[in-house]
Structure formats: structure tokens, C-alpha cells
Amino acid sequence: MNEHAPPALLLASSERLFLEVTEPLDQLIALKLAGIVRQLVSVAYSMGHADGGQAPQPCTACPAKGGSDAQD
């Protein structure tokens, strides 16, 4: 299994969103698209984790980290 797997809540919410949108159209296509979206979310999360791990130091401009240099 991927060591940097996205949180279960992120996967569940993205699947639910796609299923709610596509399931009324065609259930089989909805399931296929949900699987594709799940893979895309996993890849994007892993890439973001890898990119974030390459930073020389934690982001000081990020408002979530208490930085004051954040742009509005």
C-alpha cells in the first residue's frame, strides 16, 4: 500500500461527490468514474506530499502555519 495514502475522508468525499453527480445517468459509468477519481486523488495527494517534503524549510507564508507573509 502507498505509504502516503490520502486520508480516508478525502477519498470518501471525492467518491461521494462523483457518484452523486454521475450515478443518476448510468450506474456502471458512475462506478468506473469513481474509481478513476479515487486514483487521481491518490496520485495528486502523493505528488503534493512529495513536493512538500522537498521544501528546504516549512512554509512561513502559509496562514495555516501562523505566517504573516501570506497574500490575501
Phi and psi in radians as a Rosetta constraint file:
Dihedral C 1 N 2 CA 2 C 2 CIRCULARHARMONIC -1.140 0.35
Dihedral N 2 CA 2 C 2 N 3 CIRCULARHARMONIC 2.236 0.35
Dihedral C 2 N 3 CA 3 C 3 CIRCULARHARMONIC -1.246 0.35
Dihedral N 3 CA 3 C 3 N 4 CIRCULARHARMONIC -0.355 0.35
Dihedral C 3 N 4 CA 4 C 4 CIRCULARHARMONIC -2.014 0.35
Dihedral N 4 CA 4 C 4 N 5 CIRCULARHARMONIC 0.916 0.35
Dihedral C 4 N 5 CA 5 C 5 CIRCULARHARMONIC -1.250 0.35
Dihedral N 5 CA 5 C 5 N 6 CIRCULARHARMONIC 2.527 0.35
Dihedral C 5 N 6 CA 6 C 6 CIRCULARHARMONIC -1.143 0.35
Dihedral N 6 CA 6 C 6 N 7 CIRCULARHARMONIC 2.707 0.35
Dihedral C 6 N 7 CA 7 C 7 CIRCULARHARMONIC -1.022 0.35
Dihedral N 7 CA 7 C 7 N 8 CIRCULARHARMONIC 2.553 0.35
Dihedral C 7 N 8 CA 8 C 8 CIRCULARHARMONIC -1.023 0.35
Dihedral N 8 CA 8 C 8 N 9 CIRCULARHARMONIC -0.633 0.35
Dihedral C 8 N 9 CA 9 C 9 CIRCULARHARMONIC -1.134 0.35
Dihedral N 9 CA 9 C 9 N 10 CIRCULARHARMONIC -0.668 0.35
Dihedral C 9 N 10 CA 10 C 10 CIRCULARHARMONIC -1.114 0.35
Dihedral N 10 CA 10 C 10 N 11 CIRCULARHARMONIC -0.796 0.35
Dihedral C 10 N 11 CA 11 C 11 CIRCULARHARMONIC -1.099 0.35
Dihedral N 11 CA 11 C 11 N 12 CIRCULARHARMONIC -0.789 0.35
Dihedral C 11 N 12 CA 12 C 12 CIRCULARHARMONIC -1.117 0.35
Dihedral N 12 CA 12 C 12 N 13 CIRCULARHARMONIC -0.730 0.35
Dihedral C 12 N 13 CA 13 C 13 CIRCULARHARMONIC -1.211 0.35
Dihedral N 13 CA 13 C 13 N 14 CIRCULARHARMONIC -0.646 0.35
Dihedral C 13 N 14 CA 14 C 14 CIRCULARHARMONIC -1.202 0.35
Dihedral N 14 CA 14 C 14 N 15 CIRCULARHARMONIC -0.699 0.35
Dihedral C 14 N 15 CA 15 C 15 CIRCULARHARMONIC -1.093 0.35
Dihedral N 15 CA 15 C 15 N 16 CIRCULARHARMONIC -0.792 0.35
Dihedral C 15 N 16 CA 16 C 16 CIRCULARHARMONIC -1.077 0.35
Dihedral N 16 CA 16 C 16 N 17 CIRCULARHARMONIC -0.747 0.35
Dihedral C 16 N 17 CA 17 C 17 CIRCULARHARMONIC -1.039 0.35
Dihedral N 17 CA 17 C 17 N 18 CIRCULARHARMONIC -0.844 0.35
Dihedral C 17 N 18 CA 18 C 18 CIRCULARHARMONIC -1.184 0.35
Dihedral N 18 CA 18 C 18 N 19 CIRCULARHARMONIC -0.664 0.35
Dihedral C 18 N 19 CA 19 C 19 CIRCULARHARMONIC -1.158 0.35
Dihedral N 19 CA 19 C 19 N 20 CIRCULARHARMONIC -0.698 0.35
Dihedral C 19 N 20 CA 20 C 20 CIRCULARHARMONIC -1.111 0.35
Dihedral N 20 CA 20 C 20 N 21 CIRCULARHARMONIC -0.576 0.35
Dihedral C 20 N 21 CA 21 C 21 CIRCULARHARMONIC -1.403 0.35
Dihedral N 21 CA 21 C 21 N 22 CIRCULARHARMONIC -0.729 0.35
Dihedral C 21 N 22 CA 22 C 22 CIRCULARHARMONIC -1.736 0.35
Dihedral N 22 CA 22 C 22 N 23 CIRCULARHARMONIC -0.394 0.35
Dihedral C 22 N 23 CA 23 C 23 CIRCULARHARMONIC -1.065 0.35
Dihedral N 23 CA 23 C 23 N 24 CIRCULARHARMONIC -0.676 0.35
Dihedral C 23 N 24 CA 24 C 24 CIRCULARHARMONIC -1.076 0.35
Dihedral N 24 CA 24 C 24 N 25 CIRCULARHARMONIC -0.400 0.35
Dihedral C 24 N 25 CA 25 C 25 CIRCULARHARMONIC -1.384 0.35
Dihedral N 25 CA 25 C 25 N 26 CIRCULARHARMONIC -0.947 0.35
Dihedral C 25 N 26 CA 26 C 26 CIRCULARHARMONIC -2.816 0.35
Dihedral N 26 CA 26 C 26 N 27 CIRCULARHARMONIC 2.144 0.35
Dihedral C 26 N 27 CA 27 C 27 CIRCULARHARMONIC -1.175 0.35
Dihedral N 27 CA 27 C 27 N 28 CIRCULARHARMONIC -0.702 0.35
Dihedral C 27 N 28 CA 28 C 28 CIRCULARHARMONIC -1.152 0.35
Dihedral N 28 CA 28 C 28 N 29 CIRCULARHARMONIC -0.769 0.35
Dihedral C 28 N 29 CA 29 C 29 CIRCULARHARMONIC -1.125 0.35
Dihedral N 29 CA 29 C 29 N 30 CIRCULARHARMONIC -0.674 0.35
Dihedral C 29 N 30 CA 30 C 30 CIRCULARHARMONIC -1.048 0.35
Dihedral N 30 CA 30 C 30 N 31 CIRCULARHARMONIC -0.759 0.35
Dihedral C 30 N 31 CA 31 C 31 CIRCULARHARMONIC -1.155 0.35
Dihedral N 31 CA 31 C 31 N 32 CIRCULARHARMONIC -0.708 0.35
Dihedral C 31 N 32 CA 32 C 32 CIRCULARHARMONIC -1.101 0.35
Dihedral N 32 CA 32 C 32 N 33 CIRCULARHARMONIC -0.797 0.35
Dihedral C 32 N 33 CA 33 C 33 CIRCULARHARMONIC -1.133 0.35
Dihedral N 33 CA 33 C 33 N 34 CIRCULARHARMONIC -0.655 0.35
Dihedral C 33 N 34 CA 34 C 34 CIRCULARHARMONIC -1.090 0.35
Dihedral N 34 CA 34 C 34 N 35 CIRCULARHARMONIC -0.677 0.35
Dihedral C 34 N 35 CA 35 C 35 CIRCULARHARMONIC -1.137 0.35
Dihedral N 35 CA 35 C 35 N 36 CIRCULARHARMONIC -0.712 0.35
Dihedral C 35 N 36 CA 36 C 36 CIRCULARHARMONIC -1.133 0.35
Dihedral N 36 CA 36 C 36 N 37 CIRCULARHARMONIC -0.760 0.35
Dihedral C 36 N 37 CA 37 C 37 CIRCULARHARMONIC -1.099 0.35
Dihedral N 37 CA 37 C 37 N 38 CIRCULARHARMONIC -0.709 0.35
Dihedral C 37 N 38 CA 38 C 38 CIRCULARHARMONIC -1.044 0.35
Dihedral N 38 CA 38 C 38 N 39 CIRCULARHARMONIC -0.753 0.35
Dihedral C 38 N 39 CA 39 C 39 CIRCULARHARMONIC -1.142 0.35
Dihedral N 39 CA 39 C 39 N 40 CIRCULARHARMONIC -0.736 0.35
Dihedral C 39 N 40 CA 40 C 40 CIRCULARHARMONIC -1.104 0.35
Dihedral N 40 CA 40 C 40 N 41 CIRCULARHARMONIC -0.717 0.35
Dihedral C 40 N 41 CA 41 C 41 CIRCULARHARMONIC -1.106 0.35
Dihedral N 41 CA 41 C 41 N 42 CIRCULARHARMONIC -0.735 0.35
Dihedral C 41 N 42 CA 42 C 42 CIRCULARHARMONIC -1.102 0.35
Dihedral N 42 CA 42 C 42 N 43 CIRCULARHARMONIC -0.778 0.35
Dihedral C 42 N 43 CA 43 C 43 CIRCULARHARMONIC -1.132 0.35
Dihedral N 43 CA 43 C 43 N 44 CIRCULARHARMONIC -0.804 0.35
Dihedral C 43 N 44 CA 44 C 44 CIRCULARHARMONIC -1.096 0.35
Dihedral N 44 CA 44 C 44 N 45 CIRCULARHARMONIC -0.706 0.35
Dihedral C 44 N 45 CA 45 C 45 CIRCULARHARMONIC -1.137 0.35
Dihedral N 45 CA 45 C 45 N 46 CIRCULARHARMONIC -0.760 0.35
Dihedral C 45 N 46 CA 46 C 46 CIRCULARHARMONIC -1.118 0.35
Dihedral N 46 CA 46 C 46 N 47 CIRCULARHARMONIC -0.728 0.35
Dihedral C 46 N 47 CA 47 C 47 CIRCULARHARMONIC -1.131 0.35
Dihedral N 47 CA 47 C 47 N 48 CIRCULARHARMONIC -0.729 0.35
Dihedral C 47 N 48 CA 48 C 48 CIRCULARHARMONIC -1.117 0.35
Dihedral N 48 CA 48 C 48 N 49 CIRCULARHARMONIC -0.700 0.35
Dihedral C 48 N 49 CA 49 C 49 CIRCULARHARMONIC -1.119 0.35
Dihedral N 49 CA 49 C 49 N 50 CIRCULARHARMONIC -0.743 0.35
Dihedral C 49 N 50 CA 50 C 50 CIRCULARHARMONIC -1.154 0.35
Dihedral N 50 CA 50 C 50 N 51 CIRCULARHARMONIC -0.747 0.35
Dihedral C 50 N 51 CA 51 C 51 CIRCULARHARMONIC -1.121 0.35
Dihedral N 51 CA 51 C 51 N 52 CIRCULARHARMONIC -0.731 0.35
Dihedral C 51 N 52 CA 52 C 52 CIRCULARHARMONIC -1.146 0.35
Dihedral N 52 CA 52 C 52 N 53 CIRCULARHARMONIC -0.566 0.35
Dihedral C 52 N 53 CA 53 C 53 CIRCULARHARMONIC -1.293 0.35
Dihedral N 53 CA 53 C 53 N 54 CIRCULARHARMONIC -0.237 0.35
Dihedral C 53 N 54 CA 54 C 54 CIRCULARHARMONIC -1.580 0.35
Dihedral N 54 CA 54 C 54 N 55 CIRCULARHARMONIC -0.121 0.35
Dihedral C 54 N 55 CA 55 C 55 CIRCULARHARMONIC -1.164 0.35
Dihedral N 55 CA 55 C 55 N 56 CIRCULARHARMONIC 2.408 0.35
Dihedral C 55 N 56 CA 56 C 56 CIRCULARHARMONIC -1.155 0.35
Dihedral N 56 CA 56 C 56 N 57 CIRCULARHARMONIC -0.485 0.35
Dihedral C 56 N 57 CA 57 C 57 CIRCULARHARMONIC -2.645 0.35
Dihedral N 57 CA 57 C 57 N 58 CIRCULARHARMONIC 2.796 0.35
Dihedral C 57 N 58 CA 58 C 58 CIRCULARHARMONIC -1.049 0.35
Dihedral N 58 CA 58 C 58 N 59 CIRCULARHARMONIC 2.577 0.35
Dihedral C 58 N 59 CA 59 C 59 CIRCULARHARMONIC -1.112 0.35
Dihedral N 59 CA 59 C 59 N 60 CIRCULARHARMONIC 2.156 0.35
Dihedral C 59 N 60 CA 60 C 60 CIRCULARHARMONIC -1.648 0.35
Dihedral N 60 CA 60 C 60 N 61 CIRCULARHARMONIC -0.242 0.35
Dihedral C 60 N 61 CA 61 C 61 CIRCULARHARMONIC -1.520 0.35
Dihedral N 61 CA 61 C 61 N 62 CIRCULARHARMONIC -0.176 0.35
Dihedral C 61 N 62 CA 62 C 62 CIRCULARHARMONIC -1.274 0.35
Dihedral N 62 CA 62 C 62 N 63 CIRCULARHARMONIC 2.161 0.35
Dihedral C 62 N 63 CA 63 C 63 CIRCULARHARMONIC -1.083 0.35
Dihedral N 63 CA 63 C 63 N 64 CIRCULARHARMONIC -0.478 0.35
Dihedral C 63 N 64 CA 64 C 64 CIRCULARHARMONIC -1.206 0.35
Dihedral N 64 CA 64 C 64 N 65 CIRCULARHARMONIC -0.397 0.35
Dihedral C 64 N 65 CA 65 C 65 CIRCULARHARMONIC -1.681 0.35
Dihedral N 65 CA 65 C 65 N 66 CIRCULARHARMONIC 0.079 0.35
Dihedral C 65 N 66 CA 66 C 66 CIRCULARHARMONIC 1.485 0.35
Dihedral N 66 CA 66 C 66 N 67 CIRCULARHARMONIC 0.264 0.35
Dihedral C 66 N 67 CA 67 C 67 CIRCULARHARMONIC -1.297 0.35
Dihedral N 67 CA 67 C 67 N 68 CIRCULARHARMONIC 2.652 0.35
Dihedral C 67 N 68 CA 68 C 68 CIRCULARHARMONIC -1.820 0.35
Dihedral N 68 CA 68 C 68 N 69 CIRCULARHARMONIC -0.088 0.35
Dihedral C 68 N 69 CA 69 C 69 CIRCULARHARMONIC -1.576 0.35
Dihedral N 69 CA 69 C 69 N 70 CIRCULARHARMONIC 0.144 0.35
Dihedral C 69 N 70 CA 70 C 70 CIRCULARHARMONIC -1.178 0.35
Dihedral N 70 CA 70 C 70 N 71 CIRCULARHARMONIC 2.461 0.35
Dihedral C 70 N 71 CA 71 C 71 CIRCULARHARMONIC -1.602 0.35
Dihedral N 71 CA 71 C 71 N 72 CIRCULARHARMONIC 2.525 0.35
